[in-house]
Amino acid sequence: MGWSFRKSKSVGPFRFNFSKSGIGMSFGVKGARISVNKRGTFVNLGANGIYYRQRIDSPGNSVREEVPEIKPSQNFNHTISTADVEKVTDVDSRSFIKELEEKSKRFEFFIPFGVLISIFIFFWGISYLNEVVRTVESSKDVFTIAHRKVNIREMPSKNSTVIYRAQEFEKFDRAGTDTIEWARVFVKRNPDQIGFVHSSMGAFSKEIANHSEFTRVEDYPVLKFLFAILVICLIGWCVFLYRFDKKRKTLELHYTMDDATRELYESFLSYFKDFSSSKKIWQNLHRQDVSDSKYHAGATQLVSRIPVGGIYTHRLPSTFLKTNVKVPCIKLKGIELYFFPERIILKRGLKFGAMFYRNITISNNMSKFVEEESLPSDATVIDYTWKYLNKNGGPDRRFSNNRQIPICLYSEYAFESDSGLNEVITTSKTGGMDGFSKFIDIIADFQRTLNLN
C-alpha cells in the first residue's frame, strides 16, 4: 500500500506541482502544457475545446486539370543550406536540446565494458578449459625387415613352411617371447596368425602404439559447472550495464492528447505518408543563374539537386530518446528533420537543434523544370523543349545529339526560419507536400495564438 499527496500553486502561466515523488513543473496556456519530472517530459496537447479547426483539402484532390500560374522565381545564386543547428534552436527548445545532447554524449559502458569484455572472457574460458594438460603414450616392439624377400615361417626353423614373404623395410609387431635366433611376430595378412623370422633378417625397435591427450575440463569435470556460472554472470553483467546506460542516457518524451487532438495528429501522419508516396523527392542544394539559356534547354537557372537520403514514417533522432508517438523524418544531405507534434528537431552529426512550428515558415511554389533525368511516373509534363536551342526557340541543328526534353511541373517547398533554417524540397507530384505543409502551418498558427495569450 502506498500513499501520495499533491499540491499545486499557480504563478501566472506556470504551475508548480508538489508530490511525494518529487517536484514537477508544468507550463503552458489553455490546455497545451508541458510537464517535466524525473521520469521524463510529458506534453499535453489540447485547448479546452479549442483545437486545430482549419480545413485542409484531401491530398487525393490535389491533381489540377489546368496548369496553375507560375510565380516568377527569384534570381538566386547561392547554396541552400541550414546554419549551425545550435544557432537555429529557438529559446523555448534550448533546455530540451541541451539535455538531449548531454545524454547523447554520455559515455556508453554497455559495449566496451559489457559486450567486448564478456566476449573476451568467454573465448578465454573456452580456450582455458580445452587446453591440453596431460599426455599418455604407450609403445610397442616392432621388427623391421632389413633385407629383400625375407621368409616368415610357421615354426622357428629353416625347414618350416613359409607363410609369408616380407619385403625390405616392412614392419611386424612382436607377438611374444622370442626363441633362440628367431623373432616371434604377427603376420600382417592375418593379425591373429603368428610367424617366425630369423633375427639376422632385421631388428626390433620401439614405436608409439597409442597417443592420448587430456584437456583440463576432462581432468576436472567440475569446471563445466563453474564455466556455466561464469557465462550466467557475464550475461547478468551485460544486462546491468545496458539498463545502467539506458537510465543515464534515455530521455523520455510522453505525449497526452485528447480525442480531437489525437485525431488531428493521425491526420498529420497521414499527410506525411501521402507526401512520401511521391515517386521522386529531391533536396535542392544550389541555385545558379544561367548566362546563355539556349545551351541549357531554355532554362534560366541551374538547380543542383540530389534525391533525399530517406523518408521515414517513424524514426527518432537518438536511440535513447523514447516517445509514445510516431515521429516522421526526412533525411537530407548533412541534416535530418524530425517532425514531433509540437516542434521540429534537427540533427547534424552529434549536434541537435529544435524549434517550435510557430517559428518556421513553409512556402510552396510551382516550378517548371527541364527534366533531363528519367521522368517520374507521377510528373506533370506541360511542354517539351530541345536540349540545345537556336534563337527562335527551335532545335539547334549544329548538335547531332540534340533531343527533346520534357518540361515538368514540380512543387517546391522551402523550410525557413529567422534563426537560420533553410532547406528546399521538391516533389515530382504536384502538390505532393501541400497537405503536410498546411498542417504544420495550422499548428504554427495555433502556437502563435497560445503565445499571444
C-alpha positions in Angstrom: 0.0 0.0 0.0 1.3 3.4 -0.8 0.1 7.0 -0.4 0.7 10.3 -2.1 -0.4 13.9 -1.8 -0.4 16.6 -4.4 -0.5 20.4 -4.1 -0.5 22.9 -6.9 0.4 26.5 -6.9 0.0 28.8 -9.9 2.1 31.8 -10.7 0.9 33.4 -14.0 1.0 30.8 -16.7 3.3 28.5 -14.7 2.1 25.8 -12.4 4.2 24.0 -9.8 3.2 20.5 -8.6 4.4 19.1 -5.3 4.1 15.3 -4.6 5.8 12.6 -2.7 7.7 11.5 -5.9 9.3 14.9 -6.2 8.7 18.4 -7.5 7.5 18.8 -11.1 7.0 21.9 -13.1 4.4 22.5 -15.9 3.9 25.4 -18.2 1.6 26.3 -21.0 -1.7 28.0 -21.7 -5.2 26.8 -22.2 -4.6 23.1 -22.1 -1.3 23.0 -24.0 1.0 22.1 -21.2 4.5 20.5 -20.9 5.3 18.8 -17.6 8.8 17.8 -16.6 9.8 15.4 -13.8 12.2 12.6 -13.0 10.5 10.2 -15.3 10.8 12.4 -18.4 8.9 15.1 -20.3 5.1 15.0 -20.6 3.3 17.0 -23.3 -0.4 17.6 -23.1 -2.0 18.7 -26.3 -5.5 20.2 -26.4 -7.0 23.6 -25.6 -10.2 23.1 -23.5 -12.3 22.6 -26.6 -10.3 24.9 -28.8 -8.5 22.7 -31.3 -7.0 22.9 -34.7 -10.1 23.7 -36.8 -8.9 24.7 -40.2 -10.0 22.7 -43.3 -7.3 21.0 -45.4 -8.1 19.7 -48.8 -7.6 16.0 -49.3 -4.2 15.1 -50.8 -6.1 12.9 -53.3 -7.8 16.1 -54.7 -4.6 17.9 -55.4 -4.5 16.9 -59.1 -5.0 20.0 -61.3 -6.7 19.9 -64.6 -5.2 23.2 -65.6 -1.7 24.4 -65.2 -1.6 27.0 -62.5 0.0 30.3 -62.9 3.7 30.0 -62.2 5.2 32.7 -59.9 8.4 34.1 -61.3 11.3 32.7 -59.4 13.8 35.0 -57.7 17.3 35.2 -59.1 19.2 33.2 -56.6 22.8 32.3 -57.0 23.7 30.7 -53.7 24.0 27.5 -51.8 20.8 26.3 -50.0 21.9 25.2 -46.5 20.8 25.4 -42.9 23.0 27.3 -40.5 24.6 25.6 -37.4 21.9 23.7 -35.6 22.9 25.4 -32.3 22.1 28.8 -33.8 18.8 27.5 -35.3 17.4 26.4 -31.9 14.8 28.7 -30.5 14.7 29.9 -26.9 11.9 27.6 -25.9 13.8 24.5 -27.0 17.3 25.2 -25.7 16.9 23.4 -22.4 15.4 20.3 -24.1 18.2 20.3 -26.7 20.8 20.8 -24.0 19.5 17.7 -22.1 19.2 15.7 -25.3 22.8 16.5 -26.3 24.2 15.9 -22.8 22.6 12.5 -22.6 23.6 11.5 -26.1 27.2 12.4 -25.4 27.4 10.4 -22.2 29.9 7.5 -22.4 28.2 4.2 -23.1 29.5 1.4 -20.9 27.5 -1.5 -22.3 29.6 -2.2 -25.5 33.2 -1.8 -24.3 32.8 -3.0 -20.7 29.9 -5.3 -21.2 29.8 -7.0 -24.6 33.5 -6.8 -25.6 34.9 -7.9 -22.2 32.3 -10.7 -22.0 33.3 -12.0 -25.4 36.9 -11.9 -24.4 36.3 -13.7 -21.2 34.1 -16.3 -22.9 36.6 -17.3 -25.5 39.4 -17.2 -23.0 37.4 -19.6 -20.8 36.8 -21.9 -23.7 40.5 -21.9 -24.5 41.4 -22.5 -20.9 39.0 -25.4 -20.5 40.2 -27.1 -23.7 43.9 -26.6 -23.0 45.8 -30.0 -23.1 47.3 -30.6 -19.6 48.2 -34.3 -19.8 49.5 -36.7 -22.4 49.5 -40.5 -22.2 51.6 -42.6 -24.6 52.1 -46.4 -25.0 54.8 -48.1 -27.0 55.2 -51.4 -28.8 58.1 -53.5 -30.2 58.3 -53.6 -33.9 60.5 -55.9 -36.1 61.7 -54.1 -39.2 62.9 -56.2 -42.2 66.4 -55.2 -43.3 66.8 -57.5 -46.4 64.9 -58.1 -49.6 62.4 -61.0 -49.7 62.6 -62.4 -46.3 60.6 -65.6 -45.4 58.4 -65.7 -42.4 58.0 -69.3 -41.4 55.4 -71.2 -39.5 57.9 -72.5 -36.9 61.3 -71.3 -35.7 63.2 -73.5 -38.2 64.7 -73.0 -41.7 62.9 -76.2 -42.8 59.5 -74.9 -41.6 56.7 -73.9 -44.0 56.9 -70.3 -45.4 53.7 -68.5 -44.6 54.6 -65.0 -45.8 57.3 -63.3 -47.9 58.3 -59.9 -46.4 59.9 -57.1 -48.3 62.6 -54.7 -47.1 61.5 -52.1 -44.5 58.2 -54.0 -43.7 57.4 -53.9 -40.1 55.8 -56.5 -37.9 54.5 -56.3 -34.3 56.2 -58.6 -31.7 53.9 -61.4 -30.8 55.5 -62.6 -27.6 58.7 -64.1 -26.3 61.3 -64.8 -28.9 63.1 -68.1 -29.3 66.8 -68.5 -29.9 67.8 -66.7 -33.1 64.1 -66.3 -34.1 61.7 -63.4 -33.6 58.1 -64.1 -32.9 55.8 -61.7 -34.9 52.3 -61.2 -36.1 51.8 -61.8 -39.8 50.3 -58.8 -41.4 47.8 -60.5 -43.7 46.3 -62.2 -40.7 47.0 -60.4 -37.3 45.9 -63.4 -35.4 48.5 -65.6 -37.1 51.9 -65.8 -35.6 55.1 -66.5 -37.6 58.8 -66.6 -37.0 61.6 -64.6 -38.8 65.3 -65.1 -38.3 66.8 -62.4 -36.1 69.5 -61.7 -38.6 66.9 -60.5 -41.1 66.1 -57.3 -39.2 65.9 -55.7 -35.8 63.4 -54.7 -33.1 62.7 -51.0 -32.2 60.2 -49.1 -30.1 57.3 -47.3 -31.7 54.4 -45.3 -30.2 51.3 -47.5 -30.2 48.8 -45.0 -28.7 48.9 -41.3 -28.0 46.1 -39.8 -25.8 45.7 -36.1 -24.8 43.6 -35.0 -21.9 42.2 -31.4 -21.6 41.7 -29.5 -18.4 38.0 -30.0 -18.4 38.4 -33.8 -18.9 40.6 -34.0 -15.8 38.4 -31.6 -13.8 34.7 -32.0 -14.9 33.6 -29.5 -12.3 35.0 -26.8 -14.4 32.0 -27.2 -16.8 29.6 -26.2 -14.0 31.9 -23.3 -13.0 32.1 -22.0 -16.6 28.3 -22.2 -16.9 28.0 -20.0 -13.8 30.6 -17.6 -15.3 28.5 -17.3 -18.5 25.4 -16.5 -16.5 27.3 -13.9 -14.6 28.5 -12.3 -17.8 25.0 -12.1 -19.2 23.8 -10.6 -16.0 26.7 -8.0 -16.1 25.8 -7.1 -19.6 22.1 -6.7 -18.7 23.1 -4.5 -15.8 25.3 -2.2 -17.9 22.6 -2.0 -20.6 20.0 -0.8 -18.1 22.5 1.4 -16.4 23.3 3.1 -19.7 19.6 3.3 -20.6 18.8 5.0 -17.3 21.7 7.5 -17.7 21.2 8.3 -21.4 17.5 7.9 -22.1 15.3 11.0 -22.4 11.6 10.2 -22.3 9.1 12.4 -24.1 5.5 11.4 -23.4 2.5 13.0 -25.2 -1.0 13.1 -23.8 -3.7 14.1 -26.3 -7.4 14.5 -26.0 -9.5 12.7 -28.7 -9.8 15.6 -31.0 -6.1 16.4 -30.9 -5.1 12.8 -31.4 -7.4 12.6 -34.4 -5.7 15.6 -35.9 -2.3 14.2 -35.2 -3.3 11.0 -37.0 -4.2 13.2 -40.0 -0.8 14.8 -39.6 0.9 11.4 -40.1 -1.5 10.6 -42.9 -0.5 13.7 -44.9 3.2 12.9 -44.4 2.6 9.4 -45.7 0.9 10.9 -48.8 3.9 13.2 -49.2 6.3 10.2 -49.1 4.4 8.5 -51.8 5.7 10.9 -54.4 7.8 9.0 -56.9 10.7 11.4 -56.7 11.6 13.7 -53.9 14.7 15.9 -54.2 16.7 18.2 -52.0 17.8 21.4 -53.7 21.5 22.2 -52.9 22.4 25.1 -55.1 20.7 27.6 -57.4 22.7 29.5 -60.1 21.7 31.9 -62.9 22.3 30.9 -66.5 24.1 33.3 -68.7 23.1 31.7 -72.0 19.9 29.7 -71.7 20.0 28.3 -75.3 22.7 25.8 -74.2 20.6 24.7 -71.3 17.3 23.8 -73.0 16.0 27.3 -72.4 16.4 27.1 -68.6 17.2 30.4 -66.9 18.6 28.8 -63.8 20.5 25.7 -62.9 19.5 23.8 -59.8 21.8 21.4 -58.2 19.7 18.7 -56.6 20.0 15.2 -55.1 17.4 12.6 -54.0 16.6 12.9 -50.3 18.6 10.4 -48.2 15.5 8.8 -46.7 11.9 9.3 -45.7 10.6 7.5 -42.6 7.1 7.4 -41.2 8.7 6.9 -37.8 12.4 7.5 -36.8 13.9 9.1 -33.7 17.0 11.3 -33.6 18.6 9.2 -30.9 18.3 5.6 -29.9 18.0 6.8 -26.3 15.1 9.1 -27.0 11.8 7.4 -26.1 8.4 8.7 -27.0 4.8 7.3 -27.3 4.0 8.8 -30.7 5.2 8.3 -34.2 7.8 10.8 -35.5 8.1 11.4 -39.2 11.6 12.1 -40.5 13.2 13.4 -43.7 16.9 12.7 -44.0 18.7 15.3 -46.1 22.3 15.8 -47.0 24.1 17.0 -43.9 20.9 17.3 -41.8 17.9 15.3 -40.6 14.5 16.8 -39.9 12.2 15.1 -37.2 8.6 16.3 -37.0 7.4 16.0 -33.4 3.8 17.0 -32.6 4.8 20.5 -31.3 8.2 21.2 -32.9 10.8 20.1 -35.4 14.1 18.7 -34.2 17.2 18.9 -36.4 20.2 16.6 -36.3 23.6 17.2 -37.8 26.2 14.6 -36.7 26.1 14.6 -32.9 24.6 18.1 -32.7 20.9 18.8 -32.3 18.7 21.8 -32.8 14.9 22.4 -32.4 12.3 25.0 -32.9 8.5 25.2 -32.4 6.4 25.3 -35.5 5.4 28.9 -34.8 9.0 29.9 -35.7 9.0 28.1 -39.0 7.7 29.3 -42.4 7.0 26.8 -45.2 6.5 28.4 -48.6 5.5 26.4 -51.6 5.9 27.3 -55.2 5.1 25.6 -58.5 8.2 25.5 -60.7 8.9 24.5 -64.3 11.8 22.1 -64.5 13.6 20.8 -67.6 13.9 17.2 -66.8 17.0 15.6 -68.3 16.9 12.6 -66.0 14.4 9.7 -66.0 10.8 11.0 -66.0 8.9 10.2 -62.8 5.6 8.4 -63.5 3.6 11.0 -61.4 5.2 14.0 -63.0 3.0 16.6 -64.8 4.5 17.3 -68.3 3.4 20.7 -69.5 5.6 21.1 -72.6 8.7 19.9 -74.4 11.9 21.7 -75.4 15.2 20.9 -77.1 18.5 20.3 -75.3 20.1 23.0 -77.5 18.0 25.8 -78.8 18.5 28.4 -81.5 17.4 32.0 -81.3 13.8 31.3 -82.4 13.4 28.5 -79.8 13.7 25.7 -82.3 16.4 22.9 -82.3 19.9 23.9 -82.9 20.9 21.7 -85.9 24.6 22.0 -85.2 24.3 19.4 -82.5 23.8 15.8 -83.7 22.7 14.6 -80.3 20.1 17.2 -79.8 16.9 15.7 -78.4 13.6 16.7 -77.0 13.3 17.1 -73.2 10.1 17.3 -71.2 9.3 20.3 -69.1 7.7 19.2 -65.9 5.7 21.0 -63.3 7.1 20.3 -59.8 6.3 21.6 -56.4 9.0 23.2 -54.3 8.7 23.7 -50.5 11.1 26.0 -48.7 11.5 25.5 -44.9 12.9 28.7 -43.4 13.2 30.5 -40.1 14.7 33.7 -38.9 17.3 31.7 -36.9 18.8 30.1 -40.0 16.7 27.1 -41.1 17.0 27.0 -44.9 16.1 23.8 -46.8 14.2 23.3 -50.1 12.5 20.1 -51.0 11.0 19.3 -54.4 8.3 16.7 -55.2 7.7 15.2 -58.6 4.0 15.0 -57.7 2.4 18.5 -57.9 1.1 19.4 -54.5 2.9 16.4 -53.0 3.6 18.1 -49.7 0.6 20.5 -49.7 -1.4 18.7 -47.0 1.6 18.1 -44.7 2.9 21.7 -45.0 -0.5 23.2 -44.5 -1.0 21.1 -41.4 2.3 22.4 -40.0 1.0 26.0 -40.7 -2.1 25.2 -38.7 -0.1 24.0 -35.8 2.1 27.1 -36.1 -0.9 29.4 -36.1 -2.3 27.7 -33.1 1.0 28.0 -31.2 1.2 31.7 -32.1 -2.3 32.1 -30.6 -1.1 30.5 -27.4 2.0 32.6 -27.4 -0.1 35.8 -27.5 -2.3 34.9 -24.6 
